[in-house]
Amino acid sequence: MNALEHTSFPELAERIAARYNEGDDALLLGMLGQEYVVRRNGIYLHGQRAPEAHAAIVLDYLSSPGTAPALMPWRAITYFPGSSPSVFREKVELPLCNYAAEIIARANALLPMIDAEAVPSLIGSEMSLVVRVLPKVYLHVELFQETPDFPSEAWVLFSNNANEFLSAQGLLTLAEAFKDRLLGLLRIY
């Protein structure tokens, strides 16, 4: 958190598309449909310290050189140097496959809570959505339900220049946070 002590929050807010609260000298940053408060002494969610993985994502995003988002063409994790496609598949896409039918059935309740919207599929899947995970980083998710001939499938793609806003590890952690939040909401709604 030492990096935050000497940071100009108003300038940072403009670059990363966050809101600056002058009275509290804090940044308000949306991530996965929730508002994180970035203070000089830490990152908070619902008045509590944010989970360590979430704080790491936010810090990575705050220190990024990126300025303008570029959505298209969507990119698989393999396009980003330093990524581990097999780990990504195991930790993000395969768990989503197990719940594809439930996610599709409950999409109307779930999508607004993660700052997502249904969009036309790029590949003919049953459901396609775009998630604004951070103000300048997006995910494109394609979900296929299980059929007698094929198992369920989930593909998670990143906005074209997501690597300008997060490191390869940050992208993996962000996708895991998305998966955890979506599956957690699925248990509730």
C-alpha positions, 0 to 999 in steps of 0.5 A: 500500500506504500505506492498509494501514499504518494499517488495523486488520486484525482489524476489516477481517477481520471486515467482509470475511470474511477470516481474521486471522493475529495472529502474522504480522499479516496477512489471509488472503483467498480469491479464485477458490479461492486464498489471498492473504496481505495484509500491510502491505507488499503482497499475496502469492500462493504466497509471491510478490507477487500479479499487479498486477491481482489486488492491485488487486482485493484493495485495491479489495475491502479499501477497499469500504463493503460489509458484507453480500452480496446474491446475487439478483437476479443483475445484468449488468455494465450495471447498474453505473454506470461499466461498459463492457458492450462491453469486458466482452463482448469481454474476458470473455464471448467468450473463454469462449464459445470454450471452453464445450464444454471447460469443461462437459466438464471441470467436475468437475475445474475447479469445485472449483479456482475455488470454484464449484459447478454450479447449476440454470440460470436460462435453460436453458443446458447448464451454470450455475455460481456462483463465490465469487470473493471472500468477499462477491462472486459470479458466476453463469455460464451456458454454452451449447454450439454447436449446428447452429443457434446459436453457443456462448454465455457469460453472466457475471452478478454478485451483486446488490450486487457494486458495494458491494464493487468499483468498476466497473473492479474488477468488470471486472478481477475477471471477467477474473481469473476468465476467465484462471484458468478458461482457465488451469486448462483448459489443465492439466486 
